[in-house]
Amino acid sequence: MPSTDDVRDTGARAVASFQQSITERLARLIRSDEEWAAQAVDVGLVDRDWLADPSANPARIAPPGQVVERFLQRTAEQRPSVLANLGLSALQAMSLAGTELGPGDATPTEVTVVFTDLEGFTTFTAAEGDDAAAHLVGEHNRRFGPIVRSRGGRIVKRLGDGLMLTFPATEAAVLAAVELAGEDHGPLRVRAGLHHGDAVVSHDDVVGNVVNIAARLTEQAPGGVALASVDVRDQVGDLRGVRFSRARRYKLKGIDPISACKVEAT
């Protein structure tokens, strides 16, 4: 006669198998409509990696406030006139989406911070003029927003020609940074810097040394390259689809030297 533990284990396996079957069917259903799948990933209703392989990846879902924020970001990128008709700028609308957190709610959180910018943007602006530069930045934001959101990331700030991003999962940050840096963006190449650590996170900002290091690493990266601190490399270990180069020491302005390595797609 089977023991109670054997019966319990058998029942647990049966439930897990049933749940996995339902999960895979749901993923197939979403994937059956490419536009529907893209929208679901973009606003954070489903996770990009989970949708591709639900048996190997967790089904991360963005919190309700982030879903609203992502929807507004997507709307601003694709149809800026919609928000203009409401009398709100995209930035104002996005800040409204985060009112679930107040200034006093900021807490130290482990996070991966990514900065991006366009190499040679200042020279380009001087040569081509403000209108051409504004158009380039607009295209940059429209193309990069979906990539960031599909990896579960958050656009914290738009900084001229660059973005400040955060990711709860370091692996997702690395994959996103490599994808962003590898984008063919016309006359200018994108570069990215990544660092992982504790930061004070609120609904509209991230503060801490991790932010400073990520920003300084971006300045050291050549165009088309994502430069990650060894903290990021050690956090992710072996990650399918990317390769870390040998680490070297970088002297960063106003910060102690740090070891970092280039990351590229394989």
N, C-alpha and C positions, 0 to 999 in steps of 0.2 A: 504494500500500500504506500503511495507517495506521501512524503512528509508535508507538513504545512508550508515549510520554506520552499519545497519544490513546486507546490501548487501556486504559491505567491509569485515565484520567479516565472513560471509558465504564463501566468496571467499578465504579469508586467511586460513580458516579451510580446504577447499577443496585442496588448494595448499599444505598445510602441510601434509594432509593425502596422497596425491599423492607422495610427496617427501619421506615420511616414507615408503610407499609401495615399492618404487624404492630402497631405502636403504636396506630394509630387503631382497629384492630379490638379491641384489648385495652380501650381506653377505652370503646368502644361496649358491650362485654360488661359492664364494671363498671357503666356507667350504666343498663344494662337492669334492674337491681334497685336501687331507690332506697335501701332499707335497707342493703344491702351496700355501696353506694357511700358512703353517709354514714358508716358504720363505718370503711371503708378510709381516708377522708379524716381522720376524727377521730383515729385512732391514728397517722397519719403514713405509712401504707403507700403512699399516692399523694398527689399535690399537687392542691389544689382547682382551681387555674388550669389545670394540665395536663389534668385530667379534663374540663374544659369545652372546651378547645381544644388537643389534643395537638400540633397542627402548629405552634402559635405559642408554646408555653411548655415549659420544661424539665421533665423528670420528676423533681422533687426527692423524695427518700425520706429520712425521718428516720433517724438512727443508731439501732441496736438499743436502746441505753439509753433514748433518748427515746421509742421506741415503747412500751417497758414503762412508762415514766413517764406517757405519755399514756393508756395503757390504765387505769392505776390512778387517774388523775385522773377519767377518764370514769366508772369504776366508783363512785368516791366521790361524784360528782355525781348519778348516777342511782340507785345502790343503796348508800347509806352503811352499811346494816346488814351488808353483806358484809364490809367491812373491820373493822367493830366486832366481828363474830364471830371474826375472826382475832386479836383483842386488839391491833390496831394502829390508830393514828389515820391518817387520810389523809395527813397531813404526814409522819409517820414512814415510811409505805410508799413515798411518793414519794422520800424521801431515800435509801432503800435502792436505788431504781432507778438512782441516779446514782453508785453506788460505783465505777464504772469510772474516775472521775477523783478523785484525791486532792488534798489541800490544796497539795501541791507542784507540781501540774500546772496551776495557774492561770496563764494567759498573756494578754498584751495582745492583744485581738481587736477588729476593726472590727465594730461592732454598732449597731443602732437600738434604743433603749430607749423604751418607752411606759409611762406611768403612767395609771391611771384612778381616779376616785373618784366618789362620789355627792354632788352639790351639796346643801348644807343637811342633811347627815346628822346632825351634832351636834344641831341644833335639832329635827330629827325624833325622835331618840332621847329627848331631854328631854321632848318632848310626848307621844310614843306609848309609851315604855317599852322596856326591853331586849328583851323577847320579840318585839315587832314589828320592832325593828331587826335582830335576829338572823335573823328570817324573810326580811327584805328582802335582807340580805347573802347568805343561802343561795340565794335566787332569782337574785341577781346572778351568783354563781359558776356556777350550773347553766346559765344561759343564755349566759354569756360564754365558758366553757371551749371549747365546740365552735367558736365563731367564731375564737378565737385559734388553735386547733390547725389549723383548716382553712386558715389562711393561713401555716402553717409556723412559727407563733410558739410561745413557751415561757412558761408562767406560772412566774416565778422565785419570787415571794412573794405571799402574800395579806396585805394590810396593812389590817386593819379593814374599812372599806367600799371599799377600793380594791385594785388589782392592779398589780404590777410585772411588765412583760412585756419580752421581747427577741425580735427578729426578725433572721435573717441577711440577709434581703432588705428594703431600705428601702421598695420599692414595696408589698410585702406589709404592712409596718407601717402605712403610710399608709391603705391600703384597710381594714385591720382597725380602726384607730382611728376612721375615719369611720363604719364600720358600728357599732362599739360606742357611740359618742357619739350616733348616731342612733336607738338602741334606745329604745323606749317602755318605761320601767321604773317604771310606777305613779306614786307620789307624788313621786319624786325623779328629776332628770335626771342623766345621766352626762356627765362631761367628761374630756378626755384631753390629755396633753402628750407631745410627741415630740422627741427629739434624736438625732443620729447622730454617732458618733465612736469613739475607742478606749477600751476599758475592760478591766479585769482580770476575766476570766470563769472561774468555777469551777463545779462541779456544783450548788452550792446558793446562789450569790450572784453579783452583778455589782457591781464597785466602780470608781468613777472620776467625773470631772467630768461626763461625759455623763449619768450617773444623776442627779446633783444638778440639772442644768439641766432635764431632762425632768420631774422632780418639781416644780420651781418653776414651770415653764410650766403644769403642770396646775392649780396654785393660781390662776394668772392667767386661766384659761379659764372662760367662763360655762358654765352647764349646757347640754348638747346640742351642744357645740362641741369639736372637736379643734384644738389649737394646736400648730403645728409650727415648729421653728426654721428659719431660712433654709438651714441646712446640709442639713436634710431635703429642703426644696424643691429646692435645687440638685442634690442627689443623684439625685432621681427625674426632674427635668425635666418634660416633658409626660407626664401619666399619664391614660389614658382612664378616665373615670368620676369624676374628682375635679377640683376647681378650688381654687387657692390665692388668697387675697385679697391685697391690697397689704400688704407687710411694714411693721411698725411696731416701734419700740423699746420694750422692756419692762424695767422696773427689777425685778430679782429679789433677794430677801432673801439677803444673804451672797454674792452672785455679781455679777460685772460685768454691766451692761445688755446685752441680747441682742436681735437682730432676729428676729421671728417673725411668722407669718401664720396666719390661720384656714384650715382645710381643710374643704370641704364636697362632698357628692356632687352630680354634675350629672345 
